[in-house]
Amino acid sequence: MEATQQEQFDRSTVQARTAQIAQHLSALEWITEGPRVERLSTDFAWFSPVLKRDLAGLVADAVVRPTTEDEIKSVVAACAQAQVPITVRGSGTGNYGQCTPLHGGVVLDLSAYNQLLWQRGDVLRAQAGLRMVDADRATRPNGWELRCVPSTFRSATIGGLYGGGFGGIGSINYGPLASTGNVLGVRAMTIEPEPRVIELRAPEALLLHHVYGTNGIVLELELALAPAHDWAESIACFGDFENALRFADALANAPGVAKKSVTLLAAPIGDHLLQLAASLAPGQHAVLCIVADSGSQALRELCAAHHGTLTHHKTAAEVAASNRTIAEFTWNHTTLHAMKVDKSLTYIQSGFVSGQHLQQARAMRELFGDEVLLHLEFIRTKEGAMTASGLQLVRYTTEARLNEIMQLHQQHGVYIANPHVYRVEDGKQGQINPDVVATKLQFDPQGLLNPGKLKGWWVRDALMADVRAGKVSLATLPRF
Ligand SMILES: Cc1cc2nc3c(=O)[nH]c(=O)nc-3n(C[C@H](O)[C@H](O)[C@H](O)COP(=O)(O)OP(=O)(O)OC[C@H]3O[C@@H](n4cnc5c(N)ncnc54)[C@H](O)[C@@H]3O)c2cc1C
């Protein structure tokens, strides 16, 4: 399908209209100073040398930080009337330039729209800007916590996880955020001169998920919670990779051990984690484990059975008292710490096939040797099967070689979610999704939300003609 309707915005017109909107709505908190606007127009795309180059210099014309739904509505109405692009931002910890505007306009920073509205048993409802750390702080005393959080949970928002994230710590039990039953409802705003507010219940509640804020502004989220355990933290070290791999898999699968995350870092990744140096002997393979206090003895048994050494163990009470957590060395925090030590590193994101994941991990390690360092996060798939997701560190040489490395993974049956691209379909989504395009037509008929990020928008007319002709069917019929 040909891309015929790419966005066209005249930069100086957008700039002038943004300034008028800021003047007109001067009671709101606006940020217009260059360096701050630049900072709030970027995220952690610099993990990728390719994105760093491709997104350089892209910046909003102003940032607004509303605190109420009425304030959000006034900005959205003004932007829709003036045809000014809006890019929603939570805390800006995304990895793919997700909150970097390609065509200027307004960055709508929702970090101050952050009230926890209610918790009823195992369900939480909150405004999109609530930071995950604050959600957990509020619900843990009641015995509940978020089901999965990224390693950026201290700063990242629930709206940002929904809009741009995947899952993380806890996905070993509940799968990615997109697994049925995790997201129960969203309240979202349309981008129209008179914005409407619409409540979507599951399964439609996932229609706006992981589309980089191109499909509607999420105001509130209703999420199912998990029972909060007393989480102890351990690091097991192994001289032999095979033992480390088998231990990690055995622990991930052990049904009697309540756990929150199992992370395998093949040598020499551990050598880059300087703050954990006391627990990581050079050249060792490390498994970072977050397991309930009640599972500590089982973990020791499994570790001994696989000839490992437990080099770090803190009970839940000790973890809480220290205010430090090994969670901040897992997922893309591993990448962050490693890149601080070795600037030549970048990373890839992969998904192994459940049941073949150990075999595939071994094969990829063998194939690439020291060029691609294996980092596995054990998780459940959307369907519930145990597998591993890879955040391999790559010794970067050229863009061509980076692409070749990803292609070689694909040729060996390993799924790749390319983190070196900034459009939705080039990343995890992988292809144009007619449901996403149909939803955008309802929520953002003028194409003002984070324009340029959704390729499906460029072929909307042809796609919807195919839907009407019965050539393409929509999986989830939007009923609004
Ligand atoms: C060191 C590091 C570790 C990470 N670890 C993980 C991980 O374990 N798992 C994981 O999934 N991700 C991870 N990430 C990516 C990111 O931190 C998470 O996805 C996080 O949840 C994003 O939240 P945020 O508030 O920072 O969102 P932002 O970066 O501000 O926004 C992300 C996207 O969502 C959109 N968006 C934000 N709020 C809304 C809203 N209210 N309505 C509509 N769209 C919205 C934005 O437009 C943007 O496209 C990591 C990133 C880094 C740098």
The ligand as an ORCA input file, in Angstrom:
! r2SCAN-3c Opt
* xyz 0 1
  C      16.909      2.810     31.644
  C      15.581      2.477     31.023
  C      14.918      1.310     31.401
  C      13.679      0.969     30.827
  N      13.073     -0.192     31.186
  C      11.872     -0.510     30.630
  C      11.196     -1.712     30.983
  O      11.638     -2.471     31.843
  N      10.014     -1.981     30.380
  C       9.432     -1.120     29.489
  O       8.343     -1.400     28.989
  N      10.044      0.034     29.166
  C      11.231      0.363     29.708
  N      11.830      1.543     29.388
  C      11.097      2.512     28.561
  C      10.257      3.519     29.440
  O      10.979      3.865     30.596
  C       8.935      2.944     29.899
  O       8.171      2.460     28.827
  C       8.103      3.961     30.711
  O       6.954      3.327     31.177
  C       7.712      5.184     29.932
  O       7.031      6.041     30.819
  P       7.194      7.622     30.697
  O       6.258      8.254     31.669
  O       8.605      8.032     30.833
  O       6.670      7.837     29.220
  P       7.156      8.828     28.087
  O       8.525      8.466     27.639
  O       6.943     10.221     28.525
  O       6.108      8.484     26.953
  C       6.171      7.268     26.267
  C       5.181      7.321     25.086
  O       3.868      7.270     25.596
  C       3.113      8.396     25.159
  N       2.290      8.837     26.278
  C       2.714      9.197     27.510
  N       1.661      9.515     28.271
  C       0.562      9.357     27.496
  C      -0.834      9.567     27.706
  N      -1.308      9.991     28.879
  N      -1.684      9.339     26.681
  C      -1.218      8.898     25.480
  N       0.074      8.698     25.230
  C       0.949      8.919     26.236
  C       4.127      9.446     24.753
  O       3.629     10.285     23.728
  C       5.266      8.597     24.247
  O       5.078      8.291     22.905
  C      13.090      1.861     29.904
  C      13.747      3.033     29.536
  C      14.978      3.330     30.088
  C      15.644      4.616     29.689
*
